Amino acid sequence: MPQYFKDVRAEMKHVSWPSRRLTIMYTIVVVAISAATAIYLGLLDYVFSAVIKSII
């Protein structure tokens, strides 16, 4: 078990972490795409619900 943690520590030194600015930009992109997807799916749900109600 101690060897595992040594190996993890060694591998973590090889990781290339993004800068704070890049992390913030990626977070904004993810939130914007998620919001756009939610709005799109909500509109589709509303339209399909209205169509189904008018058929019934």
mmCIF entry with sequence, helices, sheets and N, C-alpha, C, O atoms, coordinates in Angstrom:
data_MODEL
# 
_entry.id   MODEL 
# 
_entity.id                         1 
_entity.type                       polymer 
_entity.pdbx_number_of_molecules   1 
# 
_entity_poly.entity_id                      1 
_entity_poly.type                           'polypeptide(L)' 
_entity_poly.nstd_linkage                   no 
_entity_poly.nstd_monomer                   no 
_entity_poly.pdbx_seq_one_letter_code       MPQYFKDVRAEMKHVSWPSRRLTIMYTIVVVAISAATAIYLGLLDYVFSAVIKSII 
_entity_poly.pdbx_seq_one_letter_code_can   MPQYFKDVRAEMKHVSWPSRRLTIMYTIVVVAISAATAIYLGLLDYVFSAVIKSII 
_entity_poly.pdbx_strand_id                 A 
# 
loop_
_entity_poly_seq.entity_id 
_entity_poly_seq.num 
_entity_poly_seq.mon_id 
_entity_poly_seq.hetero 
1 1  MET n 
1 2  PRO n 
1 3  GLN n 
1 4  TYR n 
1 5  PHE n 
1 6  LYS n 
1 7  ASP n 
1 8  VAL n 
1 9  ARG n 
1 10 ALA n 
1 11 GLU n 
1 12 MET n 
1 13 LYS n 
1 14 HIS n 
1 15 VAL n 
1 16 SER n 
1 17 TRP n 
1 18 PRO n 
1 19 SER n 
1 20 ARG n 
1 21 ARG n 
1 22 LEU n 
1 23 THR n 
1 24 ILE n 
1 25 MET n 
1 26 TYR n 
1 27 THR n 
1 28 ILE n 
1 29 VAL n 
1 30 VAL n 
1 31 VAL n 
1 32 ALA n 
1 33 ILE n 
1 34 SER n 
1 35 ALA n 
1 36 ALA n 
1 37 THR n 
1 38 ALA n 
1 39 ILE n 
1 40 TYR n 
1 41 LEU n 
1 42 GLY n 
1 43 LEU n 
1 44 LEU n 
1 45 ASP n 
1 46 TYR n 
1 47 VAL n 
1 48 PHE n 
1 49 SER n 
1 50 ALA n 
1 51 VAL n 
1 52 ILE n 
1 53 LYS n 
1 54 SER n 
1 55 ILE n 
1 56 ILE n 
# 
_struct_asym.id          A 
_struct_asym.entity_id   1 
# 
loop_
_struct_conf.conf_type_id 
_struct_conf.id 
_struct_conf.pdbx_PDB_helix_id 
_struct_conf.beg_label_comp_id 
_struct_conf.beg_label_asym_id 
_struct_conf.beg_label_seq_id 
_struct_conf.pdbx_beg_PDB_ins_code 
_struct_conf.end_label_comp_id 
_struct_conf.end_label_asym_id 
_struct_conf.end_label_seq_id 
_struct_conf.pdbx_end_PDB_ins_code 
_struct_conf.beg_auth_comp_id 
_struct_conf.beg_auth_asym_id 
_struct_conf.beg_auth_seq_id 
_struct_conf.end_auth_comp_id 
_struct_conf.end_auth_asym_id 
_struct_conf.end_auth_seq_id 
_struct_conf.pdbx_PDB_helix_class 
_struct_conf.details 
_struct_conf.pdbx_PDB_helix_length 
HELX_P HELX_P1 AA1 PRO A 2  ? MET A 12 ? PRO A 2  MET A 12 1 ? 11 
HELX_P HELX_P2 AA2 ARG A 20 ? ILE A 55 ? ARG A 20 ILE A 55 1 ? 36 
# 
_struct_conf_type.id          HELX_P 
_struct_conf_type.criteria    ? 
_struct_conf_type.reference   ? 
# 
loop_
_atom_site.group_PDB 
_atom_site.id 
_atom_site.type_symbol 
_atom_site.label_atom_id 
_atom_site.label_alt_id 
_atom_site.label_comp_id 
_atom_site.label_asym_id 
_atom_site.label_entity_id 
_atom_site.label_seq_id 
_atom_site.pdbx_PDB_ins_code 
_atom_site.Cartn_x 
_atom_site.Cartn_y 
_atom_site.Cartn_z 
_atom_site.occupancy 
_atom_site.B_iso_or_equiv 
_atom_site.pdbx_formal_charge 
_atom_site.auth_seq_id 
_atom_site.auth_comp_id 
_atom_site.auth_asym_id 
_atom_site.auth_atom_id 
_atom_site.pdbx_PDB_model_num 
ATOM 1   N N  . MET A 1 1  ? 0.814   -1.209 0.000   1.00 0.00 ? 1  MET A N  1 
ATOM 2   C CA . MET A 1 1  ? 0.000   0.000  0.000   1.00 0.00 ? 1  MET A CA 1 
ATOM 3   C C  . MET A 1 1  ? 0.857   1.272  0.000   1.00 0.00 ? 1  MET A C  1 
ATOM 4   O O  . MET A 1 1  ? 0.537   2.218  -0.721  1.00 0.00 ? 1  MET A O  1 
ATOM 5   N N  . PRO A 1 2  ? 1.929   1.318  0.785   1.00 0.00 ? 2  PRO A N  1 
ATOM 6   C CA . PRO A 1 2  ? 2.764   2.527  0.747   1.00 0.00 ? 2  PRO A CA 1 
ATOM 7   C C  . PRO A 1 2  ? 3.360   2.771  -0.647  1.00 0.00 ? 2  PRO A C  1 
ATOM 8   O O  . PRO A 1 2  ? 3.517   3.920  -1.061  1.00 0.00 ? 2  PRO A O  1 
ATOM 9   N N  . GLN A 1 3  ? 3.691   1.692  -1.370  1.00 0.00 ? 3  GLN A N  1 
ATOM 10  C CA . GLN A 1 3  ? 4.250   1.839  -2.714  1.00 0.00 ? 3  GLN A CA 1 
ATOM 11  C C  . GLN A 1 3  ? 3.229   2.487  -3.651  1.00 0.00 ? 3  GLN A C  1 
ATOM 12  O O  . GLN A 1 3  ? 3.594   3.285  -4.514  1.00 0.00 ? 3  GLN A O  1 
ATOM 13  N N  . TYR A 1 4  ? 1.971   2.149  -3.481  1.00 0.00 ? 4  TYR A N  1 
ATOM 14  C CA . TYR A 1 4  ? 0.906   2.730  -4.299  1.00 0.00 ? 4  TYR A CA 1 
ATOM 15  C C  . TYR A 1 4  ? 0.893   4.249  -4.165  1.00 0.00 ? 4  TYR A C  1 
ATOM 16  O O  . TYR A 1 4  ? 0.831   4.964  -5.165  1.00 0.00 ? 4  TYR A O  1 
ATOM 17  N N  . PHE A 1 5  ? 0.952   4.738  -2.936  1.00 0.00 ? 5  PHE A N  1 
ATOM 18  C CA . PHE A 1 5  ? 0.930   6.182  -2.706  1.00 0.00 ? 5  PHE A CA 1 
ATOM 19  C C  . PHE A 1 5  ? 2.188   6.868  -3.236  1.00 0.00 ? 5  PHE A C  1 
ATOM 20  O O  . PHE A 1 5  ? 2.131   8.011  -3.690  1.00 0.00 ? 5  PHE A O  1 
ATOM 21  N N  . LYS A 1 6  ? 3.308   6.180  -3.180  1.00 0.00 ? 6  LYS A N  1 
ATOM 22  C CA . LYS A 1 6  ? 4.535   6.734  -3.765  1.00 0.00 ? 6  LYS A CA 1 
ATOM 23  C C  . LYS A 1 6  ? 4.386   6.851  -5.276  1.00 0.00 ? 6  LYS A C  1 
ATOM 24  O O  . LYS A 1 6  ? 4.798   7.844  -5.875  1.00 0.00 ? 6  LYS A O  1 
ATOM 25  N N  . ASP A 1 7  ? 3.794   5.825  -5.886  1.00 0.00 ? 7  ASP A N  1 
ATOM 26  C CA . ASP A 1 7  ? 3.591   5.843  -7.337  1.00 0.00 ? 7  ASP A CA 1 
ATOM 27  C C  . ASP A 1 7  ? 2.608   6.934  -7.739  1.00 0.00 ? 7  ASP A C  1 
ATOM 28  O O  . ASP A 1 7  ? 2.809   7.617  -8.743  1.00 0.00 ? 7  ASP A O  1 
ATOM 29  N N  . VAL A 1 8  ? 1.554   7.096  -6.962  1.00 0.00 ? 8  VAL A N  1 
ATOM 30  C CA . VAL A 1 8  ? 0.573   8.154  -7.243  1.00 0.00 ? 8  VAL A CA 1 
ATOM 31  C C  . VAL A 1 8  ? 1.244   9.512  -7.148  1.00 0.00 ? 8  VAL A C  1 
ATOM 32  O O  . VAL A 1 8  ? 1.039   10.371 -8.006  1.00 0.00 ? 8  VAL A O  1 
ATOM 33  N N  . ARG A 1 9  ? 2.020   9.702  -6.140  1.00 0.00 ? 9  ARG A N  1 
ATOM 34  C CA . ARG A 1 9  ? 2.726   10.979 -5.951  1.00 0.00 ? 9  ARG A CA 1 
ATOM 35  C C  . ARG A 1 9  ? 3.677   11.263 -7.117  1.00 0.00 ? 9  ARG A C  1 
ATOM 36  O O  . ARG A 1 9  ? 3.778   12.398 -7.582  1.00 0.00 ? 9  ARG A O  1 
ATOM 37  N N  . ALA A 1 10 ? 4.363   10.234 -7.580  1.00 0.00 ? 10 ALA A N  1 
ATOM 38  C CA . ALA A 1 10 ? 5.290   10.399 -8.699  1.00 0.00 ? 10 ALA A CA 1 
ATOM 39  C C  . ALA A 1 10 ? 4.525   10.748 -9.978  1.00 0.00 ? 10 ALA A C  1 
ATOM 40  O O  . ALA A 1 10 ? 4.965   11.599 -10.750 1.00 0.00 ? 10 ALA A O  1 
ATOM 41  N N  . GLU A 1 11 ? 3.394   10.100 -10.200 1.00 0.00 ? 11 GLU A N  1 
ATOM 42  C CA . GLU A 1 11 ? 2.597   10.383 -11.399 1.00 0.00 ? 11 GLU A CA 1 
ATOM 43  C C  . GLU A 1 11 ? 1.993   11.782 -11.360 1.00 0.00 ? 11 GLU A C  1 
ATOM 44  O O  . GLU A 1 11 ? 1.890   12.441 -12.394 1.00 0.00 ? 11 GLU A O  1 
ATOM 45  N N  . MET A 1 12 ? 1.597   12.233 -10.191 1.00 0.00 ? 12 MET A N  1 
ATOM 46  C CA . MET A 1 12 ? 0.991   13.562 -10.067 1.00 0.00 ? 12 MET A CA 1 
ATOM 47  C C  . MET A 1 12 ? 1.994   14.667 -10.415 1.00 0.00 ? 12 MET A C  1 
ATOM 48  O O  . MET A 1 12 ? 1.593   15.770 -10.787 1.00 0.00 ? 12 MET A O  1 
ATOM 49  N N  . LYS A 1 13 ? 3.276   14.382 -10.299 1.00 0.00 ? 13 LYS A N  1 
ATOM 50  C CA . LYS A 1 13 ? 4.290   15.366 -10.678 1.00 0.00 ? 13 LYS A CA 1 
ATOM 51  C C  . LYS A 1 13 ? 4.363   15.535 -12.194 1.00 0.00 ? 13 LYS A C  1 
ATOM 52  O O  . LYS A 1 13 ? 4.841   16.556 -12.689 1.00 0.00 ? 13 LYS A O  1 
ATOM 53  N N  . HIS A 1 14 ? 3.884   14.525 -12.929 1.00 0.00 ? 14 HIS A N  1 
ATOM 54  C CA . HIS A 1 14 ? 3.908   14.575 -14.390 1.00 0.00 ? 14 HIS A CA 1 
ATOM 55  C C  . HIS A 1 14 ? 2.670   15.244 -14.979 1.00 0.00 ? 14 HIS A C  1 
ATOM 56  O O  . HIS A 1 14 ? 2.630   15.524 -16.177 1.00 0.00 ? 14 HIS A O  1 
ATOM 57  N N  . VAL A 1 15 ? 1.671   15.499 -14.157 1.00 0.00 ? 15 VAL A N  1 
ATOM 58  C CA . VAL A 1 15 ? 0.417   16.080 -14.636 1.00 0.00 ? 15 VAL A CA 1 
ATOM 59  C C  . VAL A 1 15 ? 0.635   17.545 -14.993 1.00 0.00 ? 15 VAL A C  1 
ATOM 60  O O  . VAL A 1 15 ? 1.286   18.291 -14.261 1.00 0.00 ? 15 VAL A O  1 
ATOM 61  N N  . SER A 1 16 ? 0.078   17.937 -16.131 1.00 0.00 ? 16 SER A N  1 
ATOM 62  C CA . SER A 1 16 ? 0.150   19.333 -16.559 1.00 0.00 ? 16 SER A CA 1 
ATOM 63  C C  . SER A 1 16 ? -1.173  20.010 -16.183 1.00 0.00 ? 16 SER A C  1 
ATOM 64  O O  . SER A 1 16 ? -2.185  19.834 -16.863 1.00 0.00 ? 16 SER A O  1 
ATOM 65  N N  . TRP A 1 17 ? -1.152  20.775 -15.110 1.00 0.00 ? 17 TRP A N  1 
ATOM 66  C CA . TRP A 1 17 ? -2.371  21.408 -14.623 1.00 0.00 ? 17 TRP A CA 1 
ATOM 67  C C  . TRP A 1 17 ? -2.627  22.703 -15.387 1.00 0.00 ? 17 TRP A C  1 
ATOM 68  O O  . TRP A 1 17 ? -1.687  23.442 -15.674 1.00 0.00 ? 17 TRP A O  1 
ATOM 69  N N  . PRO A 1 18 ? -3.901  22.992 -15.723 1.00 0.00 ? 18 PRO A N  1 
ATOM 70  C CA . PRO A 1 18 ? -4.207  24.248 -16.417 1.00 0.00 ? 18 PRO A CA 1 
ATOM 71  C C  . PRO A 1 18 ? -4.056  25.439 -15.472 1.00 0.00 ? 18 PRO A C  1 
ATOM 72  O O  . PRO A 1 18 ? -4.118  25.298 -14.251 1.00 0.00 ? 18 PRO A O  1 
ATOM 73  N N  . SER A 1 19 ? -3.858  26.607 -16.066 1.00 0.00 ? 19 SER A N  1 
ATOM 74  C CA . SER A 1 19 ? -3.729  27.814 -15.254 1.00 0.00 ? 19 SER A CA 1 
ATOM 75  C C  . SER A 1 19 ? -5.096  28.189 -14.681 1.00 0.00 ? 19 SER A C  1 
ATOM 76  O O  . SER A 1 19 ? -6.122  27.655 -15.101 1.00 0.00 ? 19 SER A O  1 
ATOM 77  N N  . ARG A 1 20 ? -5.097  29.091 -13.740 1.00 0.00 ? 20 ARG A N  1 
ATOM 78  C CA . ARG A 1 20 ? -6.352  29.535 -13.121 1.00 0.00 ? 20 ARG A CA 1 
ATOM 79  C C  . ARG A 1 20 ? -7.262  30.174 -14.171 1.00 0.00 ? 20 ARG A C  1 
ATOM 80  O O  . ARG A 1 20 ? -8.468  29.925 -14.189 1.00 0.00 ? 20 ARG A O  1 
ATOM 81  N N  . ARG A 1 21 ? -6.683  30.990 -15.037 1.00 0.00 ? 21 ARG A N  1 
ATOM 82  C CA . ARG A 1 21 ? -7.457  31.680 -16.087 1.00 0.00 ? 21 ARG A CA 1 
ATOM 83  C C  . ARG A 1 21 ? -8.101  30.673 -17.040 1.00 0.00 ? 21 ARG A C  1 
ATOM 84  O O  . ARG A 1 21 ? -9.270  30.806 -17.403 1.00 0.00 ? 21 ARG A O  1 
ATOM 85  N N  . LEU A 1 22 ? -7.324  29.664 -17.438 1.00 0.00 ? 22 LEU A N  1 
ATOM 86  C CA . LEU A 1 22 ? -7.836  28.648 -18.348 1.00 0.00 ? 22 LEU A CA 1 
ATOM 87  C C  . LEU A 1 22 ? -8.943  27.820 -17.689 1.00 0.00 ? 22 LEU A C  1 
ATOM 88  O O  . LEU A 1 22 ? -9.931  27.467 -18.333 1.00 0.00 ? 22 LEU A O  1 
ATOM 89  N N  . THR A 1 23 ? -8.770  27.518 -16.413 1.00 0.00 ? 23 THR A N  1 
ATOM 90  C CA . THR A 1 23 ? -9.786  26.769 -15.673 1.00 0.00 ? 23 THR A CA 1 
ATOM 91  C C  . THR A 1 23 ? -11.086 27.556 -15.601 1.00 0.00 ? 23 THR A C  1 
ATOM 92  O O  . THR A 1 23 ? -12.163 26.987 -15.777 1.00 0.00 ? 23 THR A O  1 
ATOM 93  N N  . ILE A 1 24 ? -11.000 28.846 -15.347 1.00 0.00 ? 24 ILE A N  1 
ATOM 94  C CA . ILE A 1 24 ? -12.191 29.694 -15.290 1.00 0.00 ? 24 ILE A CA 1 
ATOM 95  C C  . ILE A 1 24 ? -12.869 29.750 -16.655 1.00 0.00 ? 24 ILE A C  1 
ATOM 96  O O  . ILE A 1 24 ? -14.094 29.672 -16.746 1.00 0.00 ? 24 ILE A O  1 
ATOM 97  N N  . MET A 1 25 ? -12.072 29.887 -17.718 1.00 0.00 ? 25 MET A N  1 
ATOM 98  C CA . MET A 1 25 ? -12.639 29.941 -19.069 1.00 0.00 ? 25 MET A CA 1 
ATOM 99  C C  . MET A 1 25 ? -13.354 28.630 -19.417 1.00 0.00 ? 25 MET A C  1 
ATOM 100 O O  . MET A 1 25 ? -14.456 28.652 -19.964 1.00 0.00 ? 25 MET A O  1 
ATOM 101 N N  . TYR A 1 26 ? -12.734 27.499 -19.105 1.00 0.00 ? 26 TYR A N  1 
ATOM 102 C CA . TYR A 1 26 ? -13.362 26.206 -19.378 1.00 0.00 ? 26 TYR A CA 1 
ATOM 103 C C  . TYR A 1 26 ? -14.649 26.038 -18.569 1.00 0.00 ? 26 TYR A C  1 
ATOM 104 O O  . TYR A 1 26 ? -15.635 25.492 -19.065 1.00 0.00 ? 26 TYR A O  1 
ATOM 105 N N  . THR A 1 27 ? -14.634 26.505 -17.340 1.00 0.00 ? 27 THR A N  1 
ATOM 106 C CA . THR A 1 27 ? -15.830 26.412 -16.509 1.00 0.00 ? 27 THR A CA 1 
ATOM 107 C C  . THR A 1 27 ? -16.967 27.230 -17.101 1.00 0.00 ? 27 THR A C  1 
ATOM 108 O O  . THR A 1 27 ? -18.109 26.774 -17.127 1.00 0.00 ? 27 THR A O  1 
ATOM 109 N N  . ILE A 1 28 ? -16.667 28.430 -17.575 1.00 0.00 ? 28 ILE A N  1 
ATOM 110 C CA . ILE A 1 28 ? -17.685 29.282 -18.194 1.00 0.00 ? 28 ILE A CA 1 
ATOM 111 C C  . ILE A 1 28 ? -18.246 28.614 -19.451 1.00 0.00 ? 28 ILE A C  1 
ATOM 112 O O  . ILE A 1 28 ? -19.453 28.650 -19.691 1.00 0.00 ? 28 ILE A O  1 
ATOM 113 N N  . VAL A 1 29 ? -17.372 28.007 -20.248 1.00 0.00 ? 29 VAL A N  1 
ATOM 114 C CA . VAL A 1 29 ? -17.818 27.316 -21.460 1.00 0.00 ? 29 VAL A CA 1 
ATOM 115 C C  . VAL A 1 29 ? -18.750 26.156 -21.110 1.00 0.00 ? 29 VAL A C  1 
ATOM 116 O O  . VAL A 1 29 ? -19.788 25.983 -21.748 1.00 0.00 ? 29 VAL A O  1 
ATOM 117 N N  . VAL A 1 30 ? -18.392 25.367 -20.109 1.00 0.00 ? 30 VAL A N  1 
ATOM 118 C CA . VAL A 1 30 ? -19.213 24.227 -19.712 1.00 0.00 ? 30 VAL A CA 1 
ATOM 119 C C  . VAL A 1 30 ? -20.572 24.694 -19.199 1.00 0.00 ? 30 VAL A C  1 
ATOM 120 O O  . VAL A 1 30 ? -21.597 24.109 -19.547 1.00 0.00 ? 30 VAL A O  1 
ATOM 121 N N  . VAL A 1 31 ? -20.592 25.738 -18.378 1.00 0.00 ? 31 VAL A N  1 
ATOM 122 C CA . VAL A 1 31 ? -21.857 26.248 -17.842 1.00 0.00 ? 31 VAL A CA 1 
ATOM 123 C C  . VAL A 1 31 ? -22.721 26.813 -18.971 1.00 0.00 ? 31 VAL A C  1 
ATOM 124 O O  . VAL A 1 31 ? -23.932 26.592 -18.986 1.00 0.00 ? 31 VAL A O  1 
ATOM 125 N N  . ALA A 1 32 ? -22.120 27.535 -19.910 1.00 0.00 ? 32 ALA A N  1 
ATOM 126 C CA . ALA A 1 32 ? -22.872 28.116 -21.027 1.00 0.00 ? 32 ALA A CA 1 
ATOM 127 C C  . ALA A 1 32 ? -23.467 27.020 -21.913 1.00 0.00 ? 32 ALA A C  1 
ATOM 128 O O  . ALA A 1 32 ? -24.636 27.098 -22.291 1.00 0.00 ? 32 ALA A O  1 
ATOM 129 N N  . ILE A 1 33 ? -22.683 26.016 -22.240 1.00 0.00 ? 33 ILE A N  1 
ATOM 130 C CA . ILE A 1 33 ? -23.189 24.921 -23.071 1.00 0.00 ? 33 ILE A CA 1 
ATOM 131 C C  . ILE A 1 33 ? -24.282 24.154 -22.334 1.00 0.00 ? 33 ILE A C  1 
ATOM 132 O O  . ILE A 1 33 ? -25.273 23.756 -22.946 1.00 0.00 ? 33 ILE A O  1 
ATOM 133 N N  . SER A 1 34 ? -24.119 23.942 -21.045 1.00 0.00 ? 34 SER A N  1 
ATOM 134 C CA . SER A 1 34 ? -25.138 23.246 -20.256 1.00 0.00 ? 34 SER A CA 1 
ATOM 135 C C  . SER A 1 34 ? -26.440 24.044 -20.230 1.00 0.00 ? 34 SER A C  1 
ATOM 136 O O  . SER A 1 34 ? -27.521 23.472 -20.371 1.00 0.00 ? 34 SER A O  1 
ATOM 137 N N  . ALA A 1 35 ? -26.341 25.355 -20.050 1.00 0.00 ? 35 ALA A N  1 
ATOM 138 C CA . ALA A 1 35 ? -27.537 26.201 -20.031 1.00 0.00 ? 35 ALA A CA 1 
ATOM 139 C C  . ALA A 1 35 ? -28.214 26.212 -21.399 1.00 0.00 ? 35 ALA A C  1 
ATOM 140 O O  . ALA A 1 35 ? -29.440 26.135 -21.484 1.00 0.00 ? 35 ALA A O  1 
ATOM 141 N N  . ALA A 1 36 ? -27.433 26.307 -22.462 1.00 0.00 ? 36 ALA A N  1 
ATOM 142 C CA . ALA A 1 36 ? -27.998 26.303 -23.813 1.00 0.00 ? 36 ALA A CA 1 
ATOM 143 C C  . ALA A 1 36 ? -28.698 24.979 -24.096 1.00 0.00 ? 36 ALA A C  1 
ATOM 144 O O  . ALA A 1 36 ? -29.778 24.962 -24.687 1.00 0.00 ? 36 ALA A O  1 
ATOM 145 N N  . THR A 1 37 ? -28.098 23.884 -23.685 1.00 0.00 ? 37 THR A N  1 
ATOM 146 C CA . THR A 1 37 ? -28.707 22.572 -23.877 1.00 0.00 ? 37 THR A CA 1 
ATOM 147 C C  . THR A 1 37 ? -30.005 22.454 -23.084 1.00 0.00 ? 37 THR A C  1 
ATOM 148 O O  . THR A 1 37 ? -30.992 21.917 -23.587 1.00 0.00 ? 37 THR A O  1 
ATOM 149 N N  . ALA A 1 38 ? -30.009 22.948 -21.860 1.00 0.00 ? 38 ALA A N  1 
ATOM 150 C CA . ALA A 1 38 ? -31.214 22.901 -21.034 1.00 0.00 ? 38 ALA A CA 1 
ATOM 151 C C  . ALA A 1 38 ? -32.342 23.715 -21.664 1.00 0.00 ? 38 ALA A C  1 
ATOM 152 O O  . ALA A 1 38 ? -33.491 23.275 -21.683 1.00 0.00 ? 38 ALA A O  1 
ATOM 153 N N  . ILE A 1 39 ? -32.019 24.884 -22.172 1.00 0.00 ? 39 ILE A N  1 
ATOM 154 C CA . ILE A 1 39 ? -33.030 25.730 -22.817 1.00 0.00 ? 39 ILE A CA 1 
ATOM 155 C C  . ILE A 1 39 ? -33.566 25.046 -24.072 1.00 0.00 ? 39 ILE A C  1 
ATOM 156 O O  . ILE A 1 39 ? -34.776 25.022 -24.298 1.00 0.00 ? 39 ILE A O  1 
ATOM 157 N N  . TYR A 1 40 ? -32.677 24.495 -24.880 1.00 0.00 ? 40 TYR A N  1 
ATOM 158 C CA . TYR A 1 40 ? -33.063 23.805 -26.106 1.00 0.00 ? 40 TYR A CA 1 
ATOM 159 C C  . TYR A 1 40 ? -33.987 22.625 -25.800 1.00 0.00 ? 40 TYR A C  1 
ATOM 160 O O  . TYR A 1 40 ? -35.035 22.473 -26.428 1.00 0.00 ? 40 TYR A O  1 
ATOM 161 N N  . LEU A 1 41 ? -33.600 21.802 -24.844 1.00 0.00 ? 41 LEU A N  1 
ATOM 162 C CA . LEU A 1 41 ? -34.429 20.644 -24.494 1.00 0.00 ? 41 LEU A CA 1 
ATOM 163 C C  . LEU A 1 41 ? -35.752 21.069 -23.865 1.00 0.00 ? 41 LEU A C  1 
ATOM 164 O O  . LEU A 1 41 ? -36.779 20.424 -24.077 1.00 0.00 ? 41 LEU A O  1 
ATOM 165 N N  . GLY A 1 42 ? -35.730 22.149 -23.093 1.00 0.00 ? 42 GLY A N  1 
ATOM 166 C CA . GLY A 1 42 ? -36.970 22.664 -22.510 1.00 0.00 ? 42 GLY A CA 1 
ATOM 167 C C  . GLY A 1 42 ? -37.926 23.150 -23.579 1.00 0.00 ? 42 GLY A C  1 
ATOM 168 O O  . GLY A 1 42 ? -39.130 22.905 -23.497 1.00 0.00 ? 42 GLY A O  1 
ATOM 169 N N  . LEU A 1 43 ? -37.402 23.835 -24.577 1.00 0.00 ? 43 LEU A N  1 
ATOM 170 C CA . LEU A 1 43 ? -38.248 24.300 -25.684 1.00 0.00 ? 43 LEU A CA 1 
ATOM 171 C C  . LEU A 1 43 ? -38.811 23.126 -26.478 1.00 0.00 ? 43 LEU A C  1 
ATOM 172 O O  . LEU A 1 43 ? -39.987 23.127 -26.842 1.00 0.00 ? 43 LEU A O  1 
ATOM 173 N N  . LEU A 1 44 ? -37.979 22.132 -26.745 1.00 0.00 ? 44 LEU A N  1 
ATOM 174 C CA . LEU A 1 44 ? -38.471 20.943 -27.450 1.00 0.00 ? 44 LEU A CA 1 
ATOM 175 C C  . LEU A 1 44 ? -39.567 20.248 -26.649 1.00 0.00 ? 44 LEU A C  1 
ATOM 176 O O  . LEU A 1 44 ? -40.575 19.824 -27.213 1.00 0.00 ? 44 LEU A O  1 
ATOM 177 N N  . ASP A 1 45 ? -39.377 20.132 -25.356 1.00 0.00 ? 45 ASP A N  1 
ATOM 178 C CA . ASP A 1 45 ? -40.380 19.515 -24.500 1.00 0.00 ? 45 ASP A CA 1 
ATOM 179 C C  . ASP A 1 45 ? -41.687 20.297 -24.551 1.00 0.00 ? 45 ASP A C  1 
ATOM 180 O O  . ASP A 1 45 ? -42.765 19.709 -24.634 1.00 0.00 ? 45 ASP A O  1 
ATOM 181 N N  . TYR A 1 46 ? -41.590 21.610 -24.503 1.00 0.00 ? 46 TYR A N  1 
ATOM 182 C CA . TYR A 1 46 ? -42.781 22.459 -24.549 1.00 0.00 ? 46 TYR A CA 1 
ATOM 183 C C  . TYR A 1 46 ? -43.518 22.289 -25.882 1.00 0.00 ? 46 TYR A C  1 
ATOM 184 O O  . TYR A 1 46 ? -44.741 22.149 -25.907 1.00 0.00 ? 46 TYR A O  1 
ATOM 185 N N  . VAL A 1 47 ? -42.769 22.304 -26.986 1.00 0.00 ? 47 VAL A N  1 
ATOM 186 C CA . VAL A 1 47 ? -43.382 22.164 -28.312 1.00 0.00 ? 47 VAL A CA 1 
ATOM 187 C C  . VAL A 1 47 ? -44.034 20.797 -28.456 1.00 0.00 ? 47 VAL A C  1 
ATOM 188 O O  . VAL A 1 47 ? -45.183 20.707 -28.889 1.00 0.00 ? 47 VAL A O  1 
ATOM 189 N N  . PHE A 1 48 ? -43.327 19.737 -28.105 1.00 0.00 ? 48 PHE A N  1 
ATOM 190 C CA . PHE A 1 48 ? -43.897 18.401 -28.238 1.00 0.00 ? 48 PHE A CA 1 
ATOM 191 C C  . PHE A 1 48 ? -45.101 18.210 -27.325 1.00 0.00 ? 48 PHE A C  1 
ATOM 192 O O  . PHE A 1 48 ? -46.065 17.546 -27.707 1.00 0.00 ? 48 PHE A O  1 
ATOM 193 N N  . SER A 1 49 ? -45.061 18.778 -26.134 1.00 0.00 ? 49 SER A N  1 
ATOM 194 C CA . SER A 1 49 ? -46.208 18.691 -25.227 1.00 0.00 ? 49 SER A CA 1 
ATOM 195 C C  . SER A 1 49 ? -47.417 19.400 -25.821 1.00 0.00 ? 49 SER A C  1 
ATOM 196 O O  . SER A 1 49 ? -48.537 18.896 -25.747 1.00 0.00 ? 49 SER A O  1 
ATOM 197 N N  . ALA A 1 50 ? -47.189 20.569 -26.408 1.00 0.00 ? 50 ALA A N  1 
ATOM 198 C CA . ALA A 1 50 ? -48.289 21.318 -27.019 1.00 0.00 ? 50 ALA A CA 1 
ATOM 199 C C  . ALA A 1 50 ? -48.860 20.548 -28.209 1.00 0.00 ? 50 ALA A C  1 
ATOM 200 O O  . ALA A 1 50 ? -50.076 20.530 -28.402 1.00 0.00 ? 50 ALA A O  1 
ATOM 201 N N  . VAL A 1 51 ? -48.011 19.920 -29.001 1.00 0.00 ? 51 VAL A N  1 
ATOM 202 C CA . VAL A 1 51 ? -48.482 19.146 -30.154 1.00 0.00 ? 51 VAL A CA 1 
ATOM 203 C C  . VAL A 1 51 ? -49.300 17.947 -29.672 1.00 0.00 ? 51 VAL A C  1 
ATOM 204 O O  . VAL A 1 51 ? -50.378 17.681 -30.204 1.00 0.00 ? 51 VAL A O  1 
ATOM 205 N N  . ILE A 1 52 ? -48.810 17.241 -28.695 1.00 0.00 ? 52 ILE A N  1 
ATOM 206 C CA . ILE A 1 52 ? -49.524 16.071 -28.176 1.00 0.00 ? 52 ILE A CA 1 
ATOM 207 C C  . ILE A 1 52 ? -50.873 16.493 -27.583 1.00 0.00 ? 52 ILE A C  1 
ATOM 208 O O  . ILE A 1 52 ? -51.878 15.817 -27.802 1.00 0.00 ? 52 ILE A O  1 
ATOM 209 N N  . LYS A 1 53 ? -50.906 17.608 -26.832 1.00 0.00 ? 53 LYS A N  1 
ATOM 210 C CA . LYS A 1 53 ? -52.170 18.090 -26.258 1.00 0.00 ? 53 LYS A CA 1 
ATOM 211 C C  . LYS A 1 53 ? -53.162 18.458 -27.346 1.00 0.00 ? 53 LYS A C  1 
ATOM 212 O O  . LYS A 1 53 ? -54.359 18.208 -27.201 1.00 0.00 ? 53 LYS A O  1 
ATOM 213 N N  . SER A 1 54 ? -52.681 19.049 -28.436 1.00 0.00 ? 54 SER A N  1 
ATOM 214 C CA . SER A 1 54 ? -53.599 19.429 -29.504 1.00 0.00 ? 54 SER A CA 1 
ATOM 215 C C  . SER A 1 54 ? -54.124 18.206 -30.252 1.00 0.00 ? 54 SER A C  1 
ATOM 216 O O  . SER A 1 54 ? -55.246 18.224 -30.759 1.00 0.00 ? 54 SER A O  1 
ATOM 217 N N  . ILE A 1 55 ? -53.326 17.150 -30.323 1.00 0.00 ? 55 ILE A N  1 
ATOM 218 C CA . ILE A 1 55 ? -53.788 15.916 -30.964 1.00 0.00 ? 55 ILE A CA 1 
ATOM 219 C C  . ILE A 1 55 ? -54.816 15.217 -30.105 1.00 0.00 ? 55 ILE A C  1 
ATOM 220 O O  . ILE A 1 55 ? -55.812 14.697 -30.608 1.00 0.00 ? 55 ILE A O  1 
ATOM 221 N N  . ILE A 1 56 ? -54.571 15.206 -28.816 1.00 0.00 ? 56 ILE A N  1 
ATOM 222 C CA . ILE A 1 56 ? -55.490 14.522 -27.894 1.00 0.00 ? 56 ILE A CA 1 
ATOM 223 C C  . ILE A 1 56 ? -56.652 15.431 -27.680 1.00 0.00 ? 56 ILE A C  1 
ATOM 224 O O  . ILE A 1 56 ? -57.574 15.090 -26.940 1.00 0.00 ? 56 ILE A O  1 
# 
